[in-house]
Amino acid sequence: MRRGSMSHPPQFSELNIVLWGPTGAGKSASGNTILGGDRETFEEHHHFTSETKTCASAQTVVDRRAITVIDTAVKITDVQTQIEQIVQSTPLDVFLLVIKLGETFTKEKHQAVKSVQEKLGAKVLKHTIVLFTHADQLDESVEDHLGDCEALRSVVHQCSGGFHVFNNKDGDRAQVTELLEKMESLRRRNGDRRYTEQDYKRRRRDLWLKKCDVFVAIALAAATVLVLAGAVLREGAGAVDGGAALERADVWRSAGVGEAAMMMASAAPRTAPAGLLGAAGGAALLAVAACAGLYFLARKYLSRGNDKSD
């Protein structure tokens, strides 16, 4: 019996996109442009004050791609918290860093962008495309503008996906198609790997270990200073005690005190702050060294875990 051919449903690729960037850059408008149609899924803010504290997401199908667009809709200082919540349920393919052209990319904005990228880790840069908006407000080409602005040029250079330009007032879908092609190309270069909750947790762990490294170094240095200070004070105190002993011996001899009494007096215990300081420093140094040893063993174990997960 001859079997008839079976038709299979078309296969859709999934693309999860998150929009983030400085307030007023056009994140929500860009999300609406990607989604297309007459609907305005994301509420657009036309001011530079604080935006809402929640993110929004929407889905659509474009060119056989099932796309999820997530608008962080928060100030850039709150982006890390939002992304931490997002990756718990949605692994991300592309980070669209939205930056408005036609206004000064200030040092504060640059530092805010760098801070978020530092907290999310180097892997996030492999999934990032810079999306420029309001290019129509420039008196020069985007390329020339980047040539004049070192800060923007540095941001683009660090992002593996390069940059793309949107005009959110233009209904031409060609700009969206071109952006989606850049996203697919970026995803292929990343081997279809996504930025996941594990990536975020790994970065948080690395940052914690760096802080511990600094703390251990400071503690060891402080304990070492105590030991050295105690040694210096003991040396100085020994020289002073030697001179004082000679003076006391002359006084006692003139008073007729016997040699045995002088020996007993010189052997009598005296308070030694330097000795106590040195002992305390030594104990602190040993304690810190022991803790440091345990810490570096734990660090080595965690590093092995990172290597295996990579």
N, C-alpha and C positions, 0 to 999 in steps of 0.2 A: 504494500500500500504506500502510495506516494504521499509524503507529508507536504502540506502546503507551507509556504513561507510565512513566518510570523513577523509582524511589524512591531518594532520596539519603540517605546516612547522616547522622545528626544531627551538627550542628556543635558542637564543644565549645570554650569559651574557656579559655585557659590563664592561670593566676594563680600567680605565684611570690611567696611570702611568706617573710620572714626575721624571726625573733623575737630581740630583743636587749634588754638592760636590766641593772640591778643584780643581783648574786647573791642568790638566794632570793626573787626577785619572782614566780616561778611561770611561767617561760618554757616549761619542758618540759610542765607540766600544761596550759597553755593550748594548746600544740601538739597534745596528745592530745585536748583538747576539740574543736578544729577538725576533726581527722581523724575523730572520732566512733568508734562501735563500742565493743566491750569491750576491744580491744587497747590496750596502753600502749606505743606505739612509742618514745616518748622516756622515758628513765629520769629519774624525778623525784628531786631532791635536797632533803632536808628539813633542811638545815643551812646555815650561813652561811660555811663554809670554802671554799677554792678548789675549783672544779669541774673537770671534765675539760678537756683542751686541744684536743679535736676537736669538730667540729660534726656533726650528723646531719640527714638529710632523709628525707621520706616523701611518697608521692603518694596521692591519693584523688580521687574524683569526687563532687562535691556540687552538686546543682541544675544539672546540665549544665555544670559547671565542672571542668576538670582542674586540681586544686590541688597545688602542690608546697609543702610546709611545711619550712622549714629552721630548726633550733634551734641557735643559736650555742654554747650550753652552755659558755660560758667567762665568766671575770670580765669586767666591763665594760672594764677597762683593756686587754684582749686582743681586743676586738671588731673593731677596725680591721683587724688582721691576718687575722682570719677572713673578714671581708667582702671584703677584697682577694682572697682565694683563691676565694671564692664567685663573684664577678662575672666571673672569668676564664672560667667555663663557663655561668653562669646569670644572665641579666639579671633584675633584680628589679622587681616591680610595687609591692609594699607593704613598708614597714618597720614592724613592730609593736614599739613601744617599751613593754615590759612593766614596770609599776611597781606595787608592792604598797602598798595602802592600809592604814590601821590602824597604821602605824609612821611615825616622823618621816622626812620627806624631807630629809635632812641637807644641809648646804652641800657636803660632800664628794661626795655622790651627784649633786647638781645640777651641780657642776663637772665630774664625770666624764662626765655626759651631754652637757654643752656641749662638752667636749673632743672626744668622738667625732663630734659633729655638725660641729664646726669642721674636723676632719680629712677628713670625707667630703664637705663642701661644702654650700652652700645648697640645691642641688637635692634632696638627700636629705630635706629638710624637706617638700618638695612631695609626697613619697611616704610620709610618716609618719603613722600613727595611734597615739595613746597608748592602750594597753590596760591598764586598771586591774583588778587582782585583789584578792580579799579585801575587797570592799566591805561584806560582811556584818559585818565587825569594826568598822565605823564606827557612831557614835551619832547620826549626822546624814546627810543626803543627800550624794551626791557633789558636787553643785553647791554646797551650803553649805560643804563641806570645801574645795573649790577657792577659794571666796571668802575663806576664812581662811588659805590657804597661798599666798603670793605666788609662791614658787618653782615649785610645781606649776602654778599658773595661767599662769606665764610659759612653761613648757614646752609646755603644751597650746596656748597662743596662737600659738606659733611653728610648730606642725605643721598643715599644710593639712588633714589628715584629721580633726582634732578628737580626740575620745576615745570609747572604748567601755568598757563594764563587763562583766567575766566573773565568773561563779561556777563555778569548776571542779569543785565538788562537786555541782552541779545538772546533771542529765541532760537538761534542756530544750534542744532543738536550736534553739529560736526565737532564742536569743542568738547562735548561730552564723550563722543565716540573716541576722539583722540586721547582723552584722559583715561578712558577705560583700557585702551590699548597699552598705554604706558603702565597702568596698574598690572595688566596681565604679564607684560614683559618683566616687571619688577618681581612679580610672584614666581615666574619661571626661574629667574636668577637666584631666588631664595630657595629653589627646590621645592616649591609648594609648602614650605614650612611657614607656620604662623607664629605670631607673638601671642603666647599663652599665659595662663595664670602661673605656670611653673617658671616661665622666664621672669615674670615680675617678682615672684618669691625668691628666686635665685639672686636677683639684683639686690633685693632688700637684705638678704643674708650677706652678700659681699660688702655692702655699705656698713653693716653692723660689724663685720670683721675688721674693716678698716678703722672704725672708731676704737675697737678693742686694741688694735695694734698701737694706736697713738696713746691710749691709756696705759698700756703695759710699758711702753717706752718712757713715759713721764714718771711712772712709779719707780722703775728701775733707776732712773737718773736721780730722783729725789732720795732714794735709799742710799745710793752711792755717795751723794753729797753729804749725807749724815755721817757715814763711815769716815770719809775723808776729813770732815770737820772735827770729828772726835779725835782722829789721829793727830791733827795739827794742834788741837788744844792740849792733848796729853803731852806732846813734845814740849810745848811752851810751859806747861805747868811743871814738868820735870825739871826744866832749867831753873825756874823760880824757886822750886822746893829745895834744889841743891844749894843755891845761894843762901836761902833762909836757914838751912840746917847749919851751915858754917857759922853764921852770925849767932845762932842759939848756942852752939858749942862754945864759942868764946865767952859768952855771958855766963854759961853754967860753970866753966872752968874758973872764971874770976870769982864766982860765988862759992867755989869749993865743992861743987856737986861732983859726985863720983862718976867714973866711967860707966858703971853698970846702969846707973840711973839715966844717963844720957842715951844709952843704947835702947833702954826700954821706952823712953820718950820718943825716940826716932822711929821705933817700930810700931807705935800706937796708930790705929786706923784713923785715916782722915777722909773727909768727904771729897769725892772726885767727880765733879760734874762732867769733866771731859770723858772720863771712863764710862760714866753712865750714858753720855751722848753717843759715844762710839759703840757701846754695847747695844743700845737701842737701834742705832743705824744698822749694825750687823744683823740683828734679829729681823729688822724690817727688810733688809736686802735678801736674807734667806727666804723669808715668807713670800716676797714678791717674786723671787726667782722660782720658787716651787709653783706658785700660781701661774707664772709665765710658762713653765714647762708643761703643766696640764693644759693650759690654753692652746699652746702651739700643737700639742698632740690632737686636741679636738679640732683645731683648724685644719690640720692635715687630713683628718678623717672626713671633714666636710668638703674639702677640696676634691678628695677622691670621689665623693658622691656627685659633685658637680661634673667631673670628667666622665663618669659613667652615664649621667643623664644627657650629656652633650652627644 
